[in-house]
Amino acid sequence: MLSGETVIDDYAFYNCETLTSIVIPNSVTDIKSYAFYGCRALTNVAIPDSVQLIGVSAFEGYRALTSITLPNA
């Protein structure tokens, strides 16, 4: 789905209420503001070590999250 992208733009998946799981590829370095805002069905998120920036409220507004993998600090 996101293969080859380096940035997930502002509002890219805004209010995508059917999105349940996302694995962000290693090519992504930036997740911009509100990229996944309002994805209420999102349960699983995997963010690779390649991500250097997560914008304001990028993952705000979901209620079903049960698993998240974050980059190493």
JOQUIHU-V620676 format. One record per residue. N is the residue number from 0. RES is the residue in one small letter. BURIAL is 1 if it has 16 or more other C-alpha atoms within 10 Angstrom, else 0. Layout:
# JOQUIHU-V620676
((N/RES/BURIAL) (N/RES/BURIAL))
This chain:
# JOQUIHU-V620676
((0/m/0) (1/l/0) (2/s/0) (3/g/0) (4/e/0) (5/t/1) (6/v/1) (7/i/1) (8/d/1) (9/d/1) (10/y/1) (11/a/1) (12/f/1) (13/y/1) (14/n/1) (15/c/1) (16/e/0) (17/t/0) (18/l/0) (19/t/0) (20/s/1) (21/i/1) (22/v/0) (23/i/1) (24/p/1) (25/n/0) (26/s/1) (27/v/1) (28/t/1) (29/d/1) (30/i/1) (31/k/1) (32/s/1) (33/y/1) (34/a/1) (35/f/1) (36/y/1) (37/g/1) (38/c/1) (39/r/1) (40/a/1) (41/l/1) (42/t/1) (43/n/1) (44/v/1) (45/a/0) (46/i/1) (47/p/1) (48/d/1) (49/s/1) (50/v/1) (51/q/0) (52/l/0) (53/i/1) (54/g/0) (55/v/0) (56/s/0) (57/a/1) (58/f/1) (59/e/1) (60/g/1) (61/y/1) (62/r/0) (63/a/0) (64/l/0) (65/t/0) (66/s/0) (67/i/0) (68/t/0) (69/l/0) (70/p/0) (71/n/0) (72/a/0))
